[in-house]
Amino acid sequence: MENKYEITYIIRPDIDDAAKTALVERFDKVLSDNGANVIDSKDWSKRRFAYEIGGFNEGTYHVVNLTADDSKAIDEFDRLSKFSDDILRQMTVKRDDK
């Protein structure tokens, strides 16, 4: 059975547009290469943080909605995003849309 997930990640604010586009494409590909079906992937907004994260006071929030049969794609996304200096934080939620 396919599960629905939503990944929200925060991209550092000082990244240029071309690098940000490449980053998003790379992480969307990580998901699809590992069996996920990316429904949409879009910037939500640039927001100011309540507290500093990695030396930054703001960042661009990016939201990805996807479906997957298992957690392989999510696990790989988690693993690789921890090594990316361009992603300040990320959170995955399993959606229970009825």
Summary of the structure (lengths in Angstrom):
residues: 98
radius of gyration: 13.3
end to end distance: 13.8
largest distance: 41.1
contacts: 269
relative contact order: 0.34
helix: 30%
strand: 49%
